[in-house]
Amino acid sequence: MRKISLVSLEPNRKGRVVEILGGASLNNKLMSMGLYIGKEITKLSHIGLRGPVVIKVGRSILALGHGMASKIMVEIE
């Protein structure tokens, strides 16, 4: 198992959130969107060099800013 940033995850790959490198504010914001430690996600696309990262969490599709996505660490197989 490898741990990488959500930004580094390749499109159409699955991963499990293992760490969020941010304060309580970021954790609360992500939790309100259904994204928390232990949750499995699928990265759908990454738009441009520093554009939004589109992910699927459960049945929801979210677009996260590049800075926010870079603070989410995922574990891949």
mmCIF file of the N, C-alpha and C atoms, coordinates in Angstrom:
data_MODEL
# 
_entry.id   MODEL 
# 
loop_
_atom_site.group_PDB 
_atom_site.id 
_atom_site.type_symbol 
_atom_site.label_atom_id 
_atom_site.label_alt_id 
_atom_site.label_comp_id 
_atom_site.label_asym_id 
_atom_site.label_entity_id 
_atom_site.label_seq_id 
_atom_site.pdbx_PDB_ins_code 
_atom_site.Cartn_x 
_atom_site.Cartn_y 
_atom_site.Cartn_z 
_atom_site.occupancy 
_atom_site.B_iso_or_equiv 
_atom_site.pdbx_formal_charge 
_atom_site.auth_seq_id 
_atom_site.auth_comp_id 
_atom_site.auth_asym_id 
_atom_site.auth_atom_id 
_atom_site.pdbx_PDB_model_num 
ATOM 1   N N  . MET A 1 1  ? 0.834   -1.187 0.000   1.00 0.00 ? 1  MET A N  1 
ATOM 2   C CA . MET A 1 1  ? 0.000   0.000  0.000   1.00 0.00 ? 1  MET A CA 1 
ATOM 3   C C  . MET A 1 1  ? 0.879   1.252  0.000   1.00 0.00 ? 1  MET A C  1 
ATOM 4   N N  . ARG A 1 2  ? 0.549   2.184  -0.879  1.00 0.00 ? 2  ARG A N  1 
ATOM 5   C CA . ARG A 1 2  ? 1.279   3.452  -0.986  1.00 0.00 ? 2  ARG A CA 1 
ATOM 6   C C  . ARG A 1 2  ? 0.380   4.594  -0.584  1.00 0.00 ? 2  ARG A C  1 
ATOM 7   N N  . LYS A 1 3  ? 0.965   5.621  -0.005  1.00 0.00 ? 3  LYS A N  1 
ATOM 8   C CA . LYS A 1 3  ? 0.219   6.814  0.389   1.00 0.00 ? 3  LYS A CA 1 
ATOM 9   C C  . LYS A 1 3  ? 0.686   7.975  -0.489  1.00 0.00 ? 3  LYS A C  1 
ATOM 10  N N  . ILE A 1 4  ? -0.271  8.572  -1.226  1.00 0.00 ? 4  ILE A N  1 
ATOM 11  C CA . ILE A 1 4  ? 0.043   9.696  -2.104  1.00 0.00 ? 4  ILE A CA 1 
ATOM 12  C C  . ILE A 1 4  ? -1.035  10.763 -1.962  1.00 0.00 ? 4  ILE A C  1 
ATOM 13  N N  . SER A 1 5  ? -0.755  11.932 -2.498  1.00 0.00 ? 5  SER A N  1 
ATOM 14  C CA . SER A 1 5  ? -1.717  13.030 -2.506  1.00 0.00 ? 5  SER A CA 1 
ATOM 15  C C  . SER A 1 5  ? -2.816  12.746 -3.529  1.00 0.00 ? 5  SER A C  1 
ATOM 16  N N  . LEU A 1 6  ? -4.005  13.242 -3.276  1.00 0.00 ? 6  LEU A N  1 
ATOM 17  C CA . LEU A 1 6  ? -5.115  13.075 -4.217  1.00 0.00 ? 6  LEU A CA 1 
ATOM 18  C C  . LEU A 1 6  ? -4.773  13.672 -5.570  1.00 0.00 ? 6  LEU A C  1 
ATOM 19  N N  . VAL A 1 7  ? -3.991  14.734 -5.590  1.00 0.00 ? 7  VAL A N  1 
ATOM 20  C CA . VAL A 1 7  ? -3.574  15.358 -6.852  1.00 0.00 ? 7  VAL A CA 1 
ATOM 21  C C  . VAL A 1 7  ? -2.731  14.381 -7.678  1.00 0.00 ? 7  VAL A C  1 
ATOM 22  N N  . SER A 1 8  ? -1.902  13.566 -7.019  1.00 0.00 ? 8  SER A N  1 
ATOM 23  C CA . SER A 1 8  ? -1.015  12.632 -7.714  1.00 0.00 ? 8  SER A CA 1 
ATOM 24  C C  . SER A 1 8  ? -1.714  11.363 -8.163  1.00 0.00 ? 8  SER A C  1 
ATOM 25  N N  . LEU A 1 9  ? -2.893  11.089 -7.633  1.00 0.00 ? 9  LEU A N  1 
ATOM 26  C CA . LEU A 1 9  ? -3.637  9.895  -8.014  1.00 0.00 ? 9  LEU A CA 1 
ATOM 27  C C  . LEU A 1 9  ? -4.053  10.010 -9.474  1.00 0.00 ? 9  LEU A C  1 
ATOM 28  N N  . GLU A 1 10 ? -3.887  8.916  -10.218 1.00 0.00 ? 10 GLU A N  1 
ATOM 29  C CA . GLU A 1 10 ? -4.244  8.934  -11.641 1.00 0.00 ? 10 GLU A CA 1 
ATOM 30  C C  . GLU A 1 10 ? -5.762  8.892  -11.808 1.00 0.00 ? 10 GLU A C  1 
ATOM 31  N N  . PRO A 1 11 ? -6.281  9.498  -12.870 1.00 0.00 ? 11 PRO A N  1 
ATOM 32  C CA . PRO A 1 11 ? -7.728  9.452  -13.121 1.00 0.00 ? 11 PRO A CA 1 
ATOM 33  C C  . PRO A 1 11 ? -8.235  8.014  -13.235 1.00 0.00 ? 11 PRO A C  1 
ATOM 34  N N  . ASN A 1 12 ? -9.466  7.802  -12.814 1.00 0.00 ? 12 ASN A N  1 
ATOM 35  C CA . ASN A 1 12 ? -10.134 6.502  -12.827 1.00 0.00 ? 12 ASN A CA 1 
ATOM 36  C C  . ASN A 1 12 ? -9.487  5.474  -11.914 1.00 0.00 ? 12 ASN A C  1 
ATOM 37  N N  . ARG A 1 13 ? -8.787  5.938  -10.891 1.00 0.00 ? 13 ARG A N  1 
ATOM 38  C CA . ARG A 1 13 ? -8.209  5.047  -9.869  1.00 0.00 ? 13 ARG A CA 1 
ATOM 39  C C  . ARG A 1 13 ? -8.941  5.264  -8.560  1.00 0.00 ? 13 ARG A C  1 
ATOM 40  N N  . LYS A 1 14 ? -9.008  4.198  -7.773  1.00 0.00 ? 14 LYS A N  1 
ATOM 41  C CA . LYS A 1 14 ? -9.646  4.279  -6.462  1.00 0.00 ? 14 LYS A CA 1 
ATOM 42  C C  . LYS A 1 14 ? -8.588  4.399  -5.382  1.00 0.00 ? 14 LYS A C  1 
ATOM 43  N N  . GLY A 1 15 ? -8.967  5.007  -4.295  1.00 0.00 ? 15 GLY A N  1 
ATOM 44  C CA . GLY A 1 15 ? -8.088  5.129  -3.140  1.00 0.00 ? 15 GLY A CA 1 
ATOM 45  C C  . GLY A 1 15 ? -8.922  5.309  -1.887  1.00 0.00 ? 15 GLY A C  1 
ATOM 46  N N  . ARG A 1 16 ? -8.282  5.129  -0.743  1.00 0.00 ? 16 ARG A N  1 
ATOM 47  C CA . ARG A 1 16 ? -8.950  5.320  0.546   1.00 0.00 ? 16 ARG A CA 1 
ATOM 48  C C  . ARG A 1 16 ? -8.270  6.471  1.270   1.00 0.00 ? 16 ARG A C  1 
ATOM 49  N N  . VAL A 1 17 ? -9.058  7.421  1.759   1.00 0.00 ? 17 VAL A N  1 
ATOM 50  C CA . VAL A 1 17 ? -8.512  8.585  2.467   1.00 0.00 ? 17 VAL A CA 1 
ATOM 51  C C  . VAL A 1 17 ? -7.885  8.105  3.776   1.00 0.00 ? 17 VAL A C  1 
ATOM 52  N N  . VAL A 1 18 ? -6.593  8.430  3.969   1.00 0.00 ? 18 VAL A N  1 
ATOM 53  C CA . VAL A 1 18 ? -5.897  8.009  5.190   1.00 0.00 ? 18 VAL A CA 1 
ATOM 54  C C  . VAL A 1 18 ? -5.458  9.186  6.047   1.00 0.00 ? 18 VAL A C  1 
ATOM 55  N N  . GLU A 1 19 ? -5.367  10.383 5.460   1.00 0.00 ? 19 GLU A N  1 
ATOM 56  C CA . GLU A 1 19 ? -4.909  11.541 6.222   1.00 0.00 ? 19 GLU A CA 1 
ATOM 57  C C  . GLU A 1 19 ? -5.361  12.822 5.534   1.00 0.00 ? 19 GLU A C  1 
ATOM 58  N N  . ILE A 1 20 ? -5.711  13.818 6.338   1.00 0.00 ? 20 ILE A N  1 
ATOM 59  C CA . ILE A 1 20 ? -6.051  15.142 5.819   1.00 0.00 ? 20 ILE A CA 1 
ATOM 60  C C  . ILE A 1 20 ? -5.110  16.138 6.484   1.00 0.00 ? 20 ILE A C  1 
ATOM 61  N N  . LEU A 1 21 ? -4.245  16.756 5.683   1.00 0.00 ? 21 LEU A N  1 
ATOM 62  C CA . LEU A 1 21 ? -3.202  17.648 6.188   1.00 0.00 ? 21 LEU A CA 1 
ATOM 63  C C  . LEU A 1 21 ? -3.728  19.069 6.318   1.00 0.00 ? 21 LEU A C  1 
ATOM 64  N N  . GLY A 1 22 ? -4.684  19.261 7.164   1.00 0.00 ? 22 GLY A N  1 
ATOM 65  C CA . GLY A 1 22 ? -5.269  20.585 7.348   1.00 0.00 ? 22 GLY A CA 1 
ATOM 66  C C  . GLY A 1 22 ? -5.830  20.707 8.753   1.00 0.00 ? 22 GLY A C  1 
ATOM 67  N N  . GLY A 1 23 ? -6.294  21.878 9.074   1.00 0.00 ? 23 GLY A N  1 
ATOM 68  C CA . GLY A 1 23 ? -6.846  22.136 10.386  1.00 0.00 ? 23 GLY A CA 1 
ATOM 69  C C  . GLY A 1 23 ? -8.285  21.675 10.512  1.00 0.00 ? 23 GLY A C  1 
ATOM 70  N N  . ALA A 1 24 ? -8.902  22.061 11.620  1.00 0.00 ? 24 ALA A N  1 
ATOM 71  C CA . ALA A 1 24 ? -10.277 21.672 11.916  1.00 0.00 ? 24 ALA A CA 1 
ATOM 72  C C  . ALA A 1 24 ? -11.248 22.224 10.874  1.00 0.00 ? 24 ALA A C  1 
ATOM 73  N N  . SER A 1 25 ? -10.971 23.418 10.366  1.00 0.00 ? 25 SER A N  1 
ATOM 74  C CA . SER A 1 25 ? -11.850 24.040 9.378   1.00 0.00 ? 25 SER A CA 1 
ATOM 75  C C  . SER A 1 25 ? -11.928 23.194 8.104   1.00 0.00 ? 25 SER A C  1 
ATOM 76  N N  . LEU A 1 26 ? -10.775 22.757 7.600   1.00 0.00 ? 26 LEU A N  1 
ATOM 77  C CA . LEU A 1 26 ? -10.749 21.926 6.395   1.00 0.00 ? 26 LEU A CA 1 
ATOM 78  C C  . LEU A 1 26 ? -11.408 20.583 6.666   1.00 0.00 ? 26 LEU A C  1 
ATOM 79  N N  . ASN A 1 27 ? -11.115 19.978 7.800   1.00 0.00 ? 27 ASN A N  1 
ATOM 80  C CA . ASN A 1 27 ? -11.721 18.688 8.145   1.00 0.00 ? 27 ASN A CA 1 
ATOM 81  C C  . ASN A 1 27 ? -13.241 18.795 8.208   1.00 0.00 ? 27 ASN A C  1 
ATOM 82  N N  . ASN A 1 28 ? -13.746 19.856 8.829   1.00 0.00 ? 28 ASN A N  1 
ATOM 83  C CA . ASN A 1 28 ? -15.191 20.042 8.932   1.00 0.00 ? 28 ASN A CA 1 
ATOM 84  C C  . ASN A 1 28 ? -15.832 20.261 7.565   1.00 0.00 ? 28 ASN A C  1 
ATOM 85  N N  . LYS A 1 29 ? -15.175 21.040 6.718   1.00 0.00 ? 29 LYS A N  1 
ATOM 86  C CA . LYS A 1 29 ? -15.708 21.307 5.380   1.00 0.00 ? 29 LYS A CA 1 
ATOM 87  C C  . LYS A 1 29 ? -15.792 20.013 4.563   1.00 0.00 ? 29 LYS A C  1 
ATOM 88  N N  . LEU A 1 30 ? -14.718 19.220 4.617   1.00 0.00 ? 30 LEU A N  1 
ATOM 89  C CA . LEU A 1 30 ? -14.706 17.964 3.871   1.00 0.00 ? 30 LEU A CA 1 
ATOM 90  C C  . LEU A 1 30 ? -15.723 16.976 4.433   1.00 0.00 ? 30 LEU A C  1 
ATOM 91  N N  . MET A 1 31 ? -15.850 16.925 5.761   1.00 0.00 ? 31 MET A N  1 
ATOM 92  C CA . MET A 1 31 ? -16.796 16.006 6.380   1.00 0.00 ? 31 MET A CA 1 
ATOM 93  C C  . MET A 1 31 ? -18.231 16.362 5.981   1.00 0.00 ? 31 MET A C  1 
ATOM 94  N N  . SER A 1 32 ? -18.521 17.656 5.853   1.00 0.00 ? 32 SER A N  1 
ATOM 95  C CA . SER A 1 32 ? -19.862 18.065 5.435   1.00 0.00 ? 32 SER A CA 1 
ATOM 96  C C  . SER A 1 32 ? -20.154 17.643 3.998   1.00 0.00 ? 32 SER A C  1 
ATOM 97  N N  . MET A 1 33 ? -19.105 17.396 3.210   1.00 0.00 ? 33 MET A N  1 
ATOM 98  C CA . MET A 1 33 ? -19.271 16.913 1.840   1.00 0.00 ? 33 MET A CA 1 
ATOM 99  C C  . MET A 1 33 ? -19.246 15.388 1.770   1.00 0.00 ? 33 MET A C  1 
ATOM 100 N N  . GLY A 1 34 ? -19.060 14.721 2.912   1.00 0.00 ? 34 GLY A N  1 
ATOM 101 C CA . GLY A 1 34 ? -19.041 13.260 2.937   1.00 0.00 ? 34 GLY A CA 1 
ATOM 102 C C  . GLY A 1 34 ? -17.673 12.665 2.725   1.00 0.00 ? 34 GLY A C  1 
ATOM 103 N N  . LEU A 1 35 ? -16.630 13.471 2.863   1.00 0.00 ? 35 LEU A N  1 
ATOM 104 C CA . LEU A 1 35 ? -15.256 13.022 2.647   1.00 0.00 ? 35 LEU A CA 1 
ATOM 105 C C  . LEU A 1 35 ? -14.511 13.036 3.971   1.00 0.00 ? 35 LEU A C  1 
ATOM 106 N N  . TYR A 1 36 ? -14.123 11.865 4.451   1.00 0.00 ? 36 TYR A N  1 
ATOM 107 C CA . TYR A 1 36 ? -13.457 11.748 5.740   1.00 0.00 ? 36 TYR A CA 1 
ATOM 108 C C  . TYR A 1 36 ? -12.490 10.573 5.715   1.00 0.00 ? 36 TYR A C  1 
ATOM 109 N N  . ILE A 1 37 ? -11.668 10.460 6.749   1.00 0.00 ? 37 ILE A N  1 
ATOM 110 C CA . ILE A 1 37 ? -10.662 9.401  6.831   1.00 0.00 ? 37 ILE A CA 1 
ATOM 111 C C  . ILE A 1 37 ? -11.361 8.046  6.835   1.00 0.00 ? 37 ILE A C  1 
ATOM 112 N N  . GLY A 1 38 ? -10.855 7.154  5.985   1.00 0.00 ? 38 GLY A N  1 
ATOM 113 C CA . GLY A 1 38 ? -11.419 5.821  5.851   1.00 0.00 ? 38 GLY A CA 1 
ATOM 114 C C  . GLY A 1 38 ? -12.381 5.675  4.683   1.00 0.00 ? 38 GLY A C  1 
ATOM 115 N N  . LYS A 1 39 ? -12.794 6.792  4.085   1.00 0.00 ? 39 LYS A N  1 
ATOM 116 C CA . LYS A 1 39 ? -13.761 6.770  2.985   1.00 0.00 ? 39 LYS A CA 1 
ATOM 117 C C  . LYS A 1 39 ? -13.064 6.413  1.677   1.00 0.00 ? 39 LYS A C  1 
ATOM 118 N N  . GLU A 1 40 ? -13.679 5.539  0.881   1.00 0.00 ? 40 GLU A N  1 
ATOM 119 C CA . GLU A 1 40 ? -13.131 5.182  -0.427  1.00 0.00 ? 40 GLU A CA 1 
ATOM 120 C C  . GLU A 1 40 ? -13.630 6.184  -1.463  1.00 0.00 ? 40 GLU A C  1 
ATOM 121 N N  . ILE A 1 41 ? -12.706 6.629  -2.321  1.00 0.00 ? 41 ILE A N  1 
ATOM 122 C CA . ILE A 1 41 ? -13.039 7.603  -3.356  1.00 0.00 ? 41 ILE A CA 1 
ATOM 123 C C  . ILE A 1 41 ? -12.507 7.119  -4.701  1.00 0.00 ? 41 ILE A C  1 
ATOM 124 N N  . THR A 1 42 ? -13.037 7.700  -5.764  1.00 0.00 ? 42 THR A N  1 
ATOM 125 C CA . THR A 1 42 ? -12.538 7.457  -7.113  1.00 0.00 ? 42 THR A CA 1 
ATOM 126 C C  . THR A 1 42 ? -12.245 8.799  -7.744  1.00 0.00 ? 42 THR A C  1 
ATOM 127 N N  . LYS A 1 43 ? -11.032 8.973  -8.239  1.00 0.00 ? 43 LYS A N  1 
ATOM 128 C CA . LYS A 1 43 ? -10.683 10.216 -8.931  1.00 0.00 ? 43 LYS A CA 1 
ATOM 129 C C  . LYS A 1 43 ? -11.163 10.104 -10.369 1.00 0.00 ? 43 LYS A C  1 
ATOM 130 N N  . LEU A 1 44 ? -12.000 11.046 -10.786 1.00 0.00 ? 44 LEU A N  1 
ATOM 131 C CA . LEU A 1 44 ? -12.538 11.016 -12.140 1.00 0.00 ? 44 LEU A CA 1 
ATOM 132 C C  . LEU A 1 44 ? -11.671 11.791 -13.121 1.00 0.00 ? 44 LEU A C  1 
ATOM 133 N N  . SER A 1 45 ? -11.239 13.001 -12.737 1.00 0.00 ? 45 SER A N  1 
ATOM 134 C CA . SER A 1 45 ? -10.406 13.786 -13.640 1.00 0.00 ? 45 SER A CA 1 
ATOM 135 C C  . SER A 1 45 ? -9.679  14.879 -12.869 1.00 0.00 ? 45 SER A C  1 
ATOM 136 N N  . HIS A 1 46 ? -8.714  15.466 -13.540 1.00 0.00 ? 46 HIS A N  1 
ATOM 137 C CA . HIS A 1 46 ? -7.930  16.576 -13.011 1.00 0.00 ? 46 HIS A CA 1 
ATOM 138 C C  . HIS A 1 46 ? -7.812  17.575 -14.147 1.00 0.00 ? 46 HIS A C  1 
ATOM 139 N N  . ILE A 1 47 ? -8.390  18.729 -13.962 1.00 0.00 ? 47 ILE A N  1 
ATOM 140 C CA . ILE A 1 47 ? -8.477  19.710 -15.037 1.00 0.00 ? 47 ILE A CA 1 
ATOM 141 C C  . ILE A 1 47 ? -7.279  20.658 -14.985 1.00 0.00 ? 47 ILE A C  1 
ATOM 142 N N  . GLY A 1 48 ? -6.451  20.631 -16.001 1.00 0.00 ? 48 GLY A N  1 
ATOM 143 C CA . GLY A 1 48 ? -5.307  21.539 -16.090 1.00 0.00 ? 48 GLY A CA 1 
ATOM 144 C C  . GLY A 1 48 ? -4.219  21.252 -15.075 1.00 0.00 ? 48 GLY A C  1 
ATOM 145 N N  . LEU A 1 49 ? -3.239  22.136 -15.028 1.00 0.00 ? 49 LEU A N  1 
ATOM 146 C CA . LEU A 1 49 ? -2.099  21.945 -14.124 1.00 0.00 ? 49 LEU A CA 1 
ATOM 147 C C  . LEU A 1 49 ? -2.472  22.206 -12.667 1.00 0.00 ? 49 LEU A C  1 
ATOM 148 N N  . ARG A 1 50 ? -3.229  23.266 -12.412 1.00 0.00 ? 50 ARG A N  1 
ATOM 149 C CA . ARG A 1 50 ? -3.615  23.574 -11.043 1.00 0.00 ? 50 ARG A CA 1 
ATOM 150 C C  . ARG A 1 50 ? -5.124  23.770 -10.929 1.00 0.00 ? 50 ARG A C  1 
ATOM 151 N N  . GLY A 1 51 ? -5.830  23.079 -11.796 1.00 0.00 ? 51 GLY A N  1 
ATOM 152 C CA . GLY A 1 51 ? -7.284  23.193 -11.818 1.00 0.00 ? 51 GLY A CA 1 
ATOM 153 C C  . GLY A 1 51 ? -7.944  22.246 -10.831 1.00 0.00 ? 51 GLY A C  1 
ATOM 154 N N  . PRO A 1 52 ? -9.263  22.232 -10.832 1.00 0.00 ? 52 PRO A N  1 
ATOM 155 C CA . PRO A 1 52 ? -9.991  21.389 -9.883  1.00 0.00 ? 52 PRO A CA 1 
ATOM 156 C C  . PRO A 1 52 ? -9.794  19.901 -10.132 1.00 0.00 ? 52 PRO A C  1 
ATOM 157 N N  . VAL A 1 53 ? -9.943  19.140 -9.062  1.00 0.00 ? 53 VAL A N  1 
ATOM 158 C CA . VAL A 1 53 ? -9.866  17.686 -9.100  1.00 0.00 ? 53 VAL A CA 1 
ATOM 159 C C  . VAL A 1 53 ? -11.287 17.180 -8.880  1.00 0.00 ? 53 VAL A C  1 
ATOM 160 N N  . VAL A 1 54 ? -11.772 16.366 -9.803  1.00 0.00 ? 54 VAL A N  1 
ATOM 161 C CA . VAL A 1 54 ? -13.133 15.842 -9.720  1.00 0.00 ? 54 VAL A CA 1 
ATOM 162 C C  . VAL A 1 54 ? -13.073 14.416 -9.190  1.00 0.00 ? 54 VAL A C  1 
ATOM 163 N N  . ILE A 1 55 ? -13.836 14.165 -8.107  1.00 0.00 ? 55 ILE A N  1 
ATOM 164 C CA . ILE A 1 55 ? -13.829 12.846 -7.473  1.00 0.00 ? 55 ILE A CA 1 
ATOM 165 C C  . ILE A 1 55 ? -15.260 12.357 -7.274  1.00 0.00 ? 55 ILE A C  1 
ATOM 166 N N  . LYS A 1 56 ? -15.377 11.048 -7.099  1.00 0.00 ? 56 LYS A N  1 
ATOM 167 C CA . LYS A 1 56 ? -16.658 10.443 -6.762  1.00 0.00 ? 56 LYS A CA 1 
ATOM 168 C C  . LYS A 1 56 ? -16.548 9.887  -5.357  1.00 0.00 ? 56 LYS A C  1 
ATOM 169 N N  . VAL A 1 57 ? -17.479 10.298 -4.484  1.00 0.00 ? 57 VAL A N  1 
ATOM 170 C CA . VAL A 1 57 ? -17.534 9.846  -3.100  1.00 0.00 ? 57 VAL A CA 1 
ATOM 171 C C  . VAL A 1 57 ? -18.918 9.254  -2.897  1.00 0.00 ? 57 VAL A C  1 
ATOM 172 N N  . GLY A 1 58 ? -19.000 7.953  -2.749  1.00 0.00 ? 58 GLY A N  1 
ATOM 173 C CA . GLY A 1 58 ? -20.308 7.323  -2.655  1.00 0.00 ? 58 GLY A CA 1 
ATOM 174 C C  . GLY A 1 58 ? -21.057 7.541  -3.953  1.00 0.00 ? 58 GLY A C  1 
ATOM 175 N N  . ARG A 1 59 ? -22.235 8.176  -3.880  1.00 0.00 ? 59 ARG A N  1 
ATOM 176 C CA . ARG A 1 59 ? -23.006 8.470  -5.086  1.00 0.00 ? 59 ARG A CA 1 
ATOM 177 C C  . ARG A 1 59 ? -22.872 9.928  -5.506  1.00 0.00 ? 59 ARG A C  1 
ATOM 178 N N  . SER A 1 60 ? -22.029 10.683 -4.822  1.00 0.00 ? 60 SER A N  1 
ATOM 179 C CA . SER A 1 60 ? -21.850 12.110 -5.114  1.00 0.00 ? 60 SER A CA 1 
ATOM 180 C C  . SER A 1 60 ? -20.592 12.348 -5.939  1.00 0.00 ? 60 SER A C  1 
ATOM 181 N N  . ILE A 1 61 ? -20.639 13.366 -6.774  1.00 0.00 ? 61 ILE A N  1 
ATOM 182 C CA . ILE A 1 61 ? -19.471 13.798 -7.536  1.00 0.00 ? 61 ILE A CA 1 
ATOM 183 C C  . ILE A 1 61 ? -19.109 15.190 -7.047  1.00 0.00 ? 61 ILE A C  1 
ATOM 184 N N  . LEU A 1 62 ? -17.840 15.366 -6.637  1.00 0.00 ? 62 LEU A N  1 
ATOM 185 C CA . LEU A 1 62 ? -17.361 16.625 -6.078  1.00 0.00 ? 62 LEU A CA 1 
ATOM 186 C C  . LEU A 1 62 ? -16.207 17.160 -6.908  1.00 0.00 ? 62 LEU A C  1 
ATOM 187 N N  . ALA A 1 63 ? -16.106 18.476 -6.988  1.00 0.00 ? 63 ALA A N  1 
ATOM 188 C CA . ALA A 1 63 ? -14.956 19.138 -7.602  1.00 0.00 ? 63 ALA A CA 1 
ATOM 189 C C  . ALA A 1 63 ? -14.252 19.903 -6.492  1.00 0.00 ? 63 ALA A C  1 
ATOM 190 N N  . LEU A 1 64 ? -13.008 19.520 -6.209  1.00 0.00 ? 64 LEU A N  1 
ATOM 191 C CA . LEU A 1 64 ? -12.207 20.155 -5.158  1.00 0.00 ? 64 LEU A CA 1 
ATOM 192 C C  . LEU A 1 64 ? -11.134 21.014 -5.798  1.00 0.00 ? 64 LEU A C  1 
ATOM 193 N N  . GLY A 1 65 ? -10.838 22.139 -5.188  1.00 0.00 ? 65 GLY A N  1 
ATOM 194 C CA . GLY A 1 65 ? -9.746  22.981 -5.652  1.00 0.00 ? 65 GLY A CA 1 
ATOM 195 C C  . GLY A 1 65 ? -8.419  22.259 -5.515  1.00 0.00 ? 65 GLY A C  1 
ATOM 196 N N  . HIS A 1 66 ? -7.459  22.663 -6.307  1.00 0.00 ? 66 HIS A N  1 
ATOM 197 C CA . HIS A 1 66 ? -6.144  22.015 -6.309  1.00 0.00 ? 66 HIS A CA 1 
ATOM 198 C C  . HIS A 1 66 ? -5.497  22.048 -4.921  1.00 0.00 ? 66 HIS A C  1 
ATOM 199 N N  . GLY A 1 67 ? -5.551  23.190 -4.235  1.00 0.00 ? 67 GLY A N  1 
ATOM 200 C CA . GLY A 1 67 ? -4.941  23.312 -2.911  1.00 0.00 ? 67 GLY A CA 1 
ATOM 201 C C  . GLY A 1 67 ? -5.574  22.375 -1.897  1.00 0.00 ? 67 GLY A C  1 
ATOM 202 N N  . MET A 1 68 ? -6.887  22.283 -1.924  1.00 0.00 ? 68 MET A N  1 
ATOM 203 C CA . MET A 1 68 ? -7.590  21.406 -0.998  1.00 0.00 ? 68 MET A CA 1 
ATOM 204 C C  . MET A 1 68 ? -7.276  19.939 -1.311  1.00 0.00 ? 68 MET A C  1 
ATOM 205 N N  . ALA A 1 69 ? -7.272  19.590 -2.590  1.00 0.00 ? 69 ALA A N  1 
ATOM 206 C CA . ALA A 1 69 ? -6.990  18.211 -2.995  1.00 0.00 ? 69 ALA A CA 1 
ATOM 207 C C  . ALA A 1 69 ? -5.568  17.796 -2.644  1.00 0.00 ? 69 ALA A C  1 
ATOM 208 N N  . SER A 1 70 ? -4.640  18.748 -2.665  1.00 0.00 ? 70 SER A N  1 
ATOM 209 C CA . SER A 1 70 ? -3.244  18.412 -2.347  1.00 0.00 ? 70 SER A CA 1 
ATOM 210 C C  . SER A 1 70 ? -3.052  18.078 -0.873  1.00 0.00 ? 70 SER A C  1 
ATOM 211 N N  . LYS A 1 71 ? -4.012  18.445 -0.026  1.00 0.00 ? 71 LYS A N  1 
ATOM 212 C CA . LYS A 1 71 ? -3.911  18.168 1.410   1.00 0.00 ? 71 LYS A CA 1 
ATOM 213 C C  . LYS A 1 71 ? -4.586  16.859 1.812   1.00 0.00 ? 71 LYS A C  1 
ATOM 214 N N  . ILE A 1 72 ? -5.178  16.174 0.835   1.00 0.00 ? 72 ILE A N  1 
ATOM 215 C CA . ILE A 1 72 ? -5.851  14.898 1.097   1.00 0.00 ? 72 ILE A CA 1 
ATOM 216 C C  . ILE A 1 72 ? -4.926  13.771 0.659   1.00 0.00 ? 72 ILE A C  1 
ATOM 217 N N  . MET A 1 73 ? -4.535  12.938 1.615   1.00 0.00 ? 73 MET A N  1 
ATOM 218 C CA . MET A 1 73 ? -3.641  11.819 1.335   1.00 0.00 ? 73 MET A CA 1 
ATOM 219 C C  . MET A 1 73 ? -4.480  10.541 1.199   1.00 0.00 ? 73 MET A C  1 
ATOM 220 N N  . VAL A 1 74 ? -4.243  9.798  0.120   1.00 0.00 ? 74 VAL A N  1 
ATOM 221 C CA . VAL A 1 74 ? -4.984  8.571  -0.121  1.00 0.00 ? 74 VAL A CA 1 
ATOM 222 C C  . VAL A 1 74 ? -4.029  7.379  -0.190  1.00 0.00 ? 74 VAL A C  1 
ATOM 223 N N  . GLU A 1 75 ? -4.558  6.234  0.141   1.00 0.00 ? 75 GLU A N  1 
ATOM 224 C CA . GLU A 1 75 ? -3.786  4.994  0.092   1.00 0.00 ? 75 GLU A CA 1 
ATOM 225 C C  . GLU A 1 75 ? -4.263  4.210  -1.121  1.00 0.00 ? 75 GLU A C  1 
ATOM 226 N N  . ILE A 1 76 ? -3.327  3.756  -1.940  1.00 0.00 ? 76 ILE A N  1 
ATOM 227 C CA . ILE A 1 76 ? -3.668  2.966  -3.110  1.00 0.00 ? 76 ILE A CA 1 
ATOM 228 C C  . ILE A 1 76 ? -2.968  1.621  -3.007  1.00 0.00 ? 76 ILE A C  1 
ATOM 229 N N  . GLU A 1 77 ? -3.482  0.664  -3.769  1.00 0.00 ? 77 GLU A N  1 
ATOM 230 C CA . GLU A 1 77 ? -2.901  -0.681 -3.756  1.00 0.00 ? 77 GLU A CA 1 
ATOM 231 C C  . GLU A 1 77 ? -1.829  -0.828 -4.795  1.00 0.00 ? 77 GLU A C  1 
# 
